[in-house]
Amino acid sequence: MSTNEPDLRDKDYVVVVQCHIVKERCSGYFCEKAFHDRTGGFAAYPKDKPYRVLTLTCGGCCGKAIQRKLTHLARQIRKEEGVGRDRIVVQLASCMTRDNYHSPRCLFIDYIKTIIARAGIACREDTRISDLSQRRRAEGVYGDCDAGLARGDDS
């Protein structure tokens, strides 16, 4: 999570952004459950505040499509409901932010966060935090993909 966490009481819309490739296989059920239960990356959200939730994908590697999707959303919400970008928060799904069963951490995560910031929308990381994946990370089963790329490894 970033050091400049948004005040979630001031937000009305949560936009969960999932990896486009992972979403071809994943229903998003565990992300939705984590939001409903306010666990994992959603633990900081007030349980008594109702939010509207929208799920999008990044649009595929490199994630540039998220700019079009978020600016379209911001325009439509402003036009239809009078809600500004300051009332929206993007929650990047754990399939993008962490090594996990589906894939390594997204190689474009910093670029995607830059796009979201330039769109003037707050951003947070993580959705569901799987106990099994946490254990596997601690055991080193999910390795550091970035380190392999720095060495020139293909694997």
Sequence and secondary structure as in RCSB ss.txt:
>XXXX:A:sequence
MSTNEPDLRDKDYVVVVQCHIVKERCSGYFCEKAFHDRTGGFAAYPKDKPYRVLTLTCGGCCGKAIQRKLTHLAR
QIRKEEGVGRDRIVVQLASCMTRDNYHSPRCLFIDYIKTIIARAGIACREDTRISDLSQRRRAEGVYGDCDAGLA
RGDDS
>XXXX:A:secstr
  SS   GGG  EEEEEE HHHHTT   HHHHHHHHHT GGGTTS TTS  EEEEEE  STT THHHHHHHHHHH
HHHHHH   GGGEEEEE HHHHS  SS SS TTHHHHHHHHHHTT EEEE S   HHHHHHHHHTSS  HHHHHH
HT   
